[in-house]
Structures are given as structure tokens and as C-alpha cells.
Amino acid sequence: MKTIDLMYQTMLAELGQRSLDAAWTADFPPEGRFTPVTVKGRRYWYFDIPDGTGGRTRRYVGPADDPDIAQRVEAHKRDKDDLRARRRLVSSLTREGGMIAPDHMSGDVVEALAAGGLFRLRGVLIGTVAFQTYAGILGVRLPMAALLTGDADLAQDYAISHEVEDSLPPILDLLQAVDPSFRAVPHRSGGAASSAFATESGYRVEFLTSNRGSDDYMDQPARMPALGGASADPLRFLDFLIRDPVRTLLLHKSGIPVVVPDPSRYAVHKLIVASRRHIDGMSAIKRDKDIRQAELLFEALALTRRMSDLALVYNEAWERGSAWQDAIRAGAAMMTDTGRRQLLDTLQLGATQIREDITTPF
């Protein structure tokens, strides 16, 4: 595993700040344009937005001689110039810098959900699309074989969804703006609520939430008021994964500000998830992918001298009780010999740094 040149890591930090600034300040979508129209001898500004079918939607803005509107038009021109510059940065980071761009479908889906307010409402991008961002966060090159996916997984804490008193627009509307074939997937419980949505080609978007209570709720979709009509599947151990998430950038188009799990938590969580996969064809493939991603992150955390971060997170998981310990042991047993040695060495170094004893799973 090789580190990414510091120049590209610096570029990513600059791009992240500019993308975040743009997300906060854009009053008009960057894909639109201001158009002057003369009506009865007087000029007015309108704003044209592509409707996705080759046409446009026109919005009245105001008189062309209004200085506030003139300032807004100039600001939009500057924003579009910055948009082009950010696209060039994304291209440099992915083509030359060794960082990872998502597939176009995943990028468009996350972009639509971000624009709808998912991350403002404290949603977290999880799964392989989140894993793709760790190349930039950790400054290492990750192999493409561990990055392929055909779905997008999103999570939100159950309590947060009930407390924010705000919501995404209708989730199906957001997804169908990306691909009109998106449909709600009937829940396995037989209830009317849906926690997953899929296209005709099989691309899947799934919403998950934390489950700290009885396993009786595991097969019942949880009502999530902030998710625009979507429910979410309760998942054991998810509260550990999405605790203290980090902000980063998905390298799609001009850069999408997202929130993802801390990479140390992601790695430990993958050990746990792998141990709970049922042994069948598809689950075995997913289990192998879980273990591969965990091993890569353990190696990257050691390479970038984040041993103490991993040790603290690992210790937190271990101290949650026997069920957690059994799951960690089982997941670690699936690792390669090299991977287990890497984890052991990293934990021991991390324990020395934080001056705590770490119980290893071996």
C-alpha cells in the first residue's frame, strides 16, 4: 500500500472547503443560467433550469436594473467559474492523485440525497461508497477490487430522526430524479413501509438505523420522520459505526460534501458484520469483501500512524460485552495470517500510545 502525495492531499482539503462553501451559499443551482428577457421595453432577469428531458423550467427573478439582482447574477457567474475549477480538481485527484471516484450512479444518488438535506439532517453514508472516501481521508491508495458496489447504504440514528423536526423531500421523488425507474422495494416483513428502493437494472438504495433494544424489532422497518417517507431497517452494532462520524468529500462531478463513519470504526465494524453473515453464495461474497476492507483499513491506519485511534475504538467495542467480543473474535479468525499479525501489531502499538491494556481477539 502506497501513500498519496501530500500535494494531492492538500488539493483535497481545498476542494472540500470550497465545495462546502458552495453548498451553503448557492441560491440558484449551478446547472442553471440567468437569462435577460425584454418585456414591453423593460429588461428582466429569469433563471432557466434544465428539466432533465431536454427542456427547461423558467423562474422569474426580477428587474435587470435592480442592483441586488445584478449582484446575484455576478455571484452566480463566479460560482459557475468555481464549479468548473472544482471539477478540474476532482479530475486531477482521481486521474493523477490516486484517489477514488464512485461509479456515476452512486455519485448521482448521493448528490441528490445531499442536495435534499440528508447530511444536514445528520445522515451518514455507509458501506462501500463510504469506503471509497477513505483513500482521501487517510492519504493512501486503495485497490479497486475492494471498491466495487451496486448499491448505496445510508444510515441515520433513530432518536435523531425523531428529534430534528425536519425532513428530506419525498425520498422517491429525489431518487426518481436520478433514475425514473426507482421503485420502493416491499419490505420482507410484509408491511407497507419501505426501507429500500431499487431501479429496473437492480441498483439498490437502502436506509438503516441503530437498534439498541430487543431483537424483536430487527425484522420490522423503523419509522423515520426525517427521511422523506422512507423507513429504515434496524441493525445491531450500527450505533457503534455511526458514532462520531467525519466530514469528507465524495469525488463526483465538482465534489459532494458527505458524512461517513470514522475509518477505525468502519474497520472494526466490518469484522463484526462479517461474523454475522449467513453462509450462502451471496453472503459469502459479502463476508469476504467485509474482511478485505477491514484488513486494508488496518494496514492503512498503521501506515499513517493512527494506531492509537484504532486502539481506542477497538477497546470501546470490546468493552461492550461478550456478544461483541465473540463477534470480533469470529471476524478476526476469518482474516489472513498477515492481516491478523497486522492488526495485532497495530493494536499493541496503539495501546502503548494511549497507555491502556488492549485485549486482542487471538
C-alpha positions as CSV (number, residue, x, y, z in Angstrom):
1,M,0.0,0.0,0.0
2,K,1.3,3.4,-1.0
3,T,0.6,6.8,0.4
4,I,-0.9,9.6,-1.7
5,D,1.4,12.6,-2.4
6,L,1.0,15.5,0.1
7,M,0.2,17.9,-2.8
8,Y,-2.9,15.9,-3.7
9,Q,-4.0,15.6,0.0
10,T,-3.7,19.4,0.2
11,M,-5.8,19.8,-3.0
12,L,-8.5,17.6,-1.5
13,A,-8.6,19.8,1.6
14,E,-9.0,22.9,-0.5
15,L,-11.7,21.2,-2.7
16,G,-13.6,20.1,0.4
17,Q,-13.7,23.6,1.8
18,R,-14.8,25.2,-1.5
19,S,-17.5,22.5,-2.1
20,L,-18.8,23.1,1.4
21,D,-18.9,26.8,0.9
22,A,-20.7,26.4,-2.4
23,A,-23.3,24.1,-0.7
24,W,-24.1,26.8,1.9
25,T,-24.1,29.8,-0.4
26,A,-25.7,28.7,-3.7
27,D,-29.1,30.4,-4.1
28,F,-29.6,29.0,-7.6
29,P,-28.5,25.6,-9.0
30,P,-25.1,25.8,-10.8
31,E,-26.5,23.9,-13.8
32,G,-29.0,26.7,-14.4
33,R,-28.3,30.1,-16.0
34,F,-29.6,33.7,-15.8
35,T,-31.3,34.9,-18.9
36,P,-32.3,38.5,-19.7
37,V,-35.8,39.0,-21.2
38,T,-37.2,42.2,-22.6
39,V,-40.9,42.7,-21.9
40,K,-42.7,45.8,-23.1
41,G,-39.4,47.6,-23.4
42,R,-38.1,46.7,-20.0
43,R,-35.5,44.1,-19.2
44,Y,-36.0,41.4,-16.6
45,W,-33.9,38.5,-15.3
46,Y,-35.2,35.0,-15.5
47,F,-33.5,31.8,-14.3
48,D,-33.6,28.7,-16.6
49,I,-33.1,25.2,-15.1
50,P,-32.8,22.1,-17.2
51,D,-35.8,19.8,-16.5
52,G,-34.0,16.5,-17.4
53,T,-35.9,15.9,-20.5
54,G,-34.3,18.3,-22.9
55,G,-36.5,21.2,-21.8
56,R,-36.2,23.9,-19.1
57,T,-38.1,25.4,-16.2
58,R,-38.1,29.2,-16.2
59,R,-38.2,31.1,-12.9
60,Y,-38.8,34.9,-12.7
61,V,-36.1,36.7,-10.8
62,G,-36.7,40.5,-11.1
63,P,-35.9,43.7,-13.0
64,A,-32.5,43.9,-14.6
65,D,-31.8,47.3,-13.2
66,D,-32.2,46.1,-9.6
67,P,-28.7,46.3,-8.1
68,D,-29.3,43.4,-5.7
69,I,-30.3,41.2,-8.5
70,A,-27.3,42.4,-10.6
71,Q,-25.0,41.4,-7.7
72,R,-26.7,38.0,-7.5
73,V,-26.1,37.4,-11.3
74,E,-22.5,38.3,-10.9
75,A,-22.1,36.0,-7.9
76,H,-23.7,33.2,-9.9
77,K,-21.1,33.7,-12.7
78,R,-18.3,33.5,-10.2
79,D,-19.9,30.3,-8.7
80,K,-20.0,28.7,-12.1
81,D,-16.4,29.5,-12.7
82,D,-15.5,28.0,-9.3
83,L,-17.7,25.0,-10.2
84,R,-15.6,24.4,-13.3
85,A,-12.4,24.8,-11.3
86,R,-13.6,22.3,-8.7
87,R,-14.4,19.8,-11.5
88,R,-10.8,20.1,-12.7
89,L,-9.6,19.5,-9.1
90,V,-11.7,16.4,-8.9
91,S,-10.3,15.1,-12.2
92,S,-6.7,15.7,-11.0
93,L,-7.3,14.0,-7.7
94,T,-8.8,10.9,-9.3
95,R,-6.7,10.6,-12.5
96,E,-3.4,11.6,-11.1
97,G,-3.6,11.7,-7.4
98,G,-4.7,8.1,-6.8
99,M,-8.0,8.9,-5.0
100,I,-11.2,7.2,-5.8
101,A,-14.3,8.4,-7.7
102,P,-17.6,6.5,-7.2
103,D,-19.4,5.0,-10.1
104,H,-21.7,7.5,-11.8
105,M,-24.9,6.0,-10.4
106,S,-23.7,6.0,-6.8
107,G,-22.4,9.6,-7.2
108,D,-25.7,10.9,-8.7
109,V,-27.7,9.2,-5.9
110,V,-25.6,10.6,-3.1
111,E,-25.6,14.0,-4.8
112,A,-29.4,14.0,-4.9
113,L,-29.7,13.0,-1.3
114,A,-27.1,15.5,-0.2
115,A,-28.9,18.3,-2.1
116,G,-32.2,17.2,-0.4
117,G,-30.6,17.7,3.0
118,L,-29.6,14.2,4.2
119,F,-26.3,15.2,5.7
120,R,-27.7,18.4,7.1
121,L,-30.1,16.1,8.9
122,R,-27.2,14.1,10.3
123,G,-27.5,11.2,7.9
124,V,-24.3,9.1,7.4
125,L,-23.1,7.5,4.2
126,I,-22.0,3.9,5.0
127,G,-21.0,0.8,3.0
128,T,-18.6,0.6,0.1
129,V,-19.4,4.1,-1.2
130,A,-18.2,5.5,2.1
131,F,-15.2,3.2,2.0
132,Q,-14.2,4.8,-1.3
133,T,-13.6,8.1,0.5
134,Y,-11.0,6.7,2.9
135,A,-8.3,7.0,0.2
136,G,-8.6,10.7,0.7
137,I,-9.1,10.8,4.4
138,L,-6.1,8.5,5.1
139,G,-4.0,9.6,2.2
140,V,-3.4,6.1,0.8
141,R,-4.1,4.3,-2.4
142,L,-6.8,1.6,-2.1
143,P,-7.2,-1.3,-4.6
144,M,-10.2,-1.1,-6.9
145,A,-11.2,-4.7,-6.3
146,A,-12.4,-3.7,-2.8
147,L,-14.3,-0.7,-4.0
148,L,-16.9,-2.1,-6.5
149,T,-20.5,-1.9,-5.5
150,G,-24.0,-1.9,-6.9
151,D,-25.8,-0.1,-4.1
152,A,-25.7,2.8,-1.7
153,D,-26.3,2.4,2.0
154,L,-27.4,5.4,4.2
155,A,-27.9,5.5,8.0
156,Q,-29.5,7.8,10.5
157,D,-29.8,7.4,14.2
158,Y,-33.3,6.6,15.3
159,A,-33.5,9.3,18.0
160,I,-32.1,12.0,15.7
161,S,-34.7,11.3,13.1
162,H,-37.5,11.8,15.6
163,E,-35.9,14.9,17.2
164,V,-34.8,17.1,14.4
165,E,-38.3,18.2,13.4
166,D,-37.3,18.5,9.7
167,S,-37.4,16.1,6.8
168,L,-36.0,15.4,3.4
169,P,-38.4,15.9,0.4
170,P,-40.2,12.8,-0.6
171,I,-37.4,10.2,-1.0
172,L,-38.9,8.6,-4.0
173,D,-39.1,11.9,-5.8
174,L,-35.4,12.5,-5.1
175,L,-34.4,9.1,-6.4
176,Q,-36.6,9.2,-9.5
177,A,-35.0,12.5,-10.5
178,V,-31.8,10.4,-10.8
179,D,-33.5,7.3,-12.5
180,P,-37.2,7.3,-13.2
181,S,-37.3,3.5,-12.7
182,F,-36.6,3.7,-9.0
183,R,-39.4,2.0,-7.0
184,A,-39.9,1.1,-3.4
185,V,-38.9,-2.4,-2.5
186,P,-41.6,-4.3,-0.5
187,H,-40.3,-5.0,3.0
188,R,-39.7,-8.6,3.9
189,S,-42.0,-8.2,6.9
190,G,-44.9,-7.7,4.6
191,G,-45.6,-4.2,5.9
192,A,-46.4,-1.2,3.8
193,A,-43.3,0.8,4.8
194,S,-40.2,0.5,2.7
195,S,-36.6,0.9,3.7
196,A,-35.1,0.1,0.3
197,F,-35.5,1.4,-3.3
198,A,-34.3,-0.2,-6.5
199,T,-34.1,0.5,-10.2
200,E,-35.0,-1.8,-13.0
201,S,-31.3,-2.6,-13.5
202,G,-31.0,-3.7,-9.9
203,Y,-29.2,-0.7,-8.3
204,R,-30.4,-0.5,-4.7
205,V,-30.5,2.3,-2.1
206,E,-31.1,1.2,1.5
207,F,-31.7,3.0,4.7
208,L,-30.6,1.6,8.0
209,T,-30.8,2.8,11.6
210,S,-29.5,1.8,15.0
211,N,-31.1,-0.9,17.1
212,R,-30.2,-0.9,20.8
213,G,-33.2,-2.8,22.1
214,S,-34.7,-6.2,21.6
215,D,-34.0,-8.3,18.5
216,D,-37.8,-8.5,18.2
217,Y,-37.6,-5.2,16.2
218,M,-34.9,-6.5,13.8
219,D,-37.4,-7.6,11.1
220,Q,-39.7,-4.6,11.4
221,P,-39.0,-1.3,9.5
222,A,-38.5,1.7,11.8
223,R,-40.5,4.8,11.1
224,M,-38.0,7.7,10.4
225,P,-39.8,11.1,10.2
226,A,-36.7,12.8,8.8
227,L,-36.2,10.5,5.8
228,G,-38.9,11.8,3.5
229,G,-41.3,8.9,3.8
230,A,-38.6,6.1,3.9
231,S,-38.4,3.8,6.8
232,A,-35.1,2.2,7.9
233,D,-34.0,-1.3,8.9
234,P,-32.8,-1.6,12.5
235,L,-29.3,-3.0,12.6
236,R,-27.4,-4.3,15.6
237,F,-24.0,-2.7,16.1
238,L,-24.9,0.3,13.8
239,D,-24.8,2.8,16.7
240,F,-21.1,2.0,17.1
241,L,-20.4,2.5,13.4
242,I,-22.1,6.0,13.1
243,R,-20.9,7.4,16.3
244,D,-18.6,10.4,15.9
245,P,-18.7,10.4,12.0
246,V,-16.3,12.6,9.9
247,R,-16.9,15.1,7.1
248,T,-15.2,14.4,3.8
249,L,-15.8,14.7,0.1
250,L,-17.1,12.2,-2.5
251,L,-15.1,12.9,-5.7
252,H,-18.0,13.1,-8.1
253,K,-18.5,16.0,-10.5
254,S,-17.4,19.1,-8.6
255,G,-17.2,17.3,-5.2
256,I,-20.0,16.4,-2.8
257,P,-19.6,17.1,0.9
258,V,-20.6,14.0,2.8
259,V,-20.5,12.5,6.3
260,V,-19.0,9.0,6.7
261,P,-18.0,6.7,9.6
262,D,-14.6,7.2,11.2
263,P,-12.3,4.7,9.4
264,S,-11.3,3.0,12.6
265,R,-14.9,2.3,13.5
266,Y,-15.6,1.1,9.9
267,A,-12.8,-1.4,10.1
268,V,-13.8,-2.9,13.5
269,H,-17.5,-2.9,12.4
270,K,-16.6,-4.9,9.3
271,L,-15.1,-7.6,11.5
272,I,-18.3,-7.8,13.4
273,V,-20.6,-7.7,10.4
274,A,-18.6,-10.4,8.6
275,S,-19.0,-12.8,11.6
276,R,-22.8,-12.5,11.3
277,R,-23.2,-13.2,7.6
278,H,-25.2,-16.4,6.9
279,I,-23.1,-18.8,4.8
280,D,-24.7,-18.9,1.4
281,G,-23.4,-17.8,-2.0
282,M,-24.0,-14.0,-1.9
283,S,-23.4,-13.7,1.8
284,A,-20.0,-15.4,1.4
285,I,-19.0,-12.9,-1.2
286,K,-20.1,-10.0,1.0
287,R,-18.3,-11.6,4.0
288,D,-15.1,-11.8,2.0
289,K,-15.5,-8.2,1.0
290,D,-16.0,-7.2,4.6
291,I,-12.8,-8.9,5.7
292,R,-10.8,-7.5,2.8
293,Q,-12.0,-3.9,3.5
294,A,-11.2,-4.3,7.3
295,E,-7.7,-5.6,6.5
296,L,-7.0,-2.8,4.1
297,L,-8.0,-0.2,6.7
298,F,-6.0,-1.8,9.4
299,E,-3.0,-1.6,7.1
300,A,-3.7,2.0,6.2
301,L,-4.2,3.0,9.8
302,A,-0.8,1.5,10.7
303,L,0.9,3.1,7.6
304,T,-0.5,6.6,8.5
305,R,0.4,6.2,12.2
306,R,-3.2,6.2,13.5
307,M,-2.6,3.2,15.8
308,S,-4.0,5.0,18.9
309,D,-7.2,5.8,17.0
310,L,-7.8,2.1,16.2
311,A,-6.8,1.0,19.8
312,L,-9.3,3.4,21.4
313,V,-12.2,2.3,19.1
314,Y,-11.3,-1.4,19.3
315,N,-11.3,-1.2,23.1
316,E,-14.7,0.6,23.1
317,A,-16.2,-2.3,21.1
318,W,-14.5,-5.0,23.2
319,E,-15.9,-3.4,26.4
320,R,-19.5,-3.6,25.2
321,G,-19.8,-7.2,26.3
322,S,-19.5,-10.8,25.4
323,A,-21.6,-10.7,22.3
324,W,-19.3,-8.0,20.8
325,Q,-16.2,-10.0,21.9
326,D,-17.5,-13.2,20.3
327,A,-18.2,-11.3,17.0
328,I,-14.8,-9.6,16.9
329,R,-13.0,-12.9,17.6
330,A,-15.0,-14.7,14.8
331,G,-14.3,-11.9,12.4
332,A,-10.6,-11.8,13.2
333,A,-10.5,-15.6,12.7
334,M,-11.6,-15.0,9.0
335,M,-8.6,-12.7,8.3
336,T,-5.5,-13.8,6.6
337,D,-2.5,-14.6,8.8
338,T,-0.8,-11.4,7.5
339,G,-3.9,-9.5,8.4
340,R,-4.1,-10.8,11.9
341,R,-0.5,-10.0,12.5
342,Q,-1.0,-6.5,11.2
343,L,-4.0,-6.0,13.5
344,L,-2.1,-7.4,16.5
345,D,0.9,-5.2,15.9
346,T,-1.2,-2.1,15.3
347,L,-3.2,-2.7,18.5
348,Q,-0.1,-3.2,20.6
349,L,1.5,0.0,19.3
350,G,-1.7,1.9,19.8
351,A,-2.1,0.5,23.3
352,T,1.4,1.8,24.2
353,Q,0.5,5.2,22.9
354,I,-2.7,5.5,24.9
355,R,-1.2,3.7,27.9
356,E,-4.1,1.2,28.2
357,D,-4.2,-2.6,28.0
358,I,-5.8,-3.9,24.9
359,T,-7.3,-7.4,24.8
360,T,-6.6,-8.9,21.4
361,P,-9.0,-11.4,19.7
362,F,-6.3,-14.1,19.2
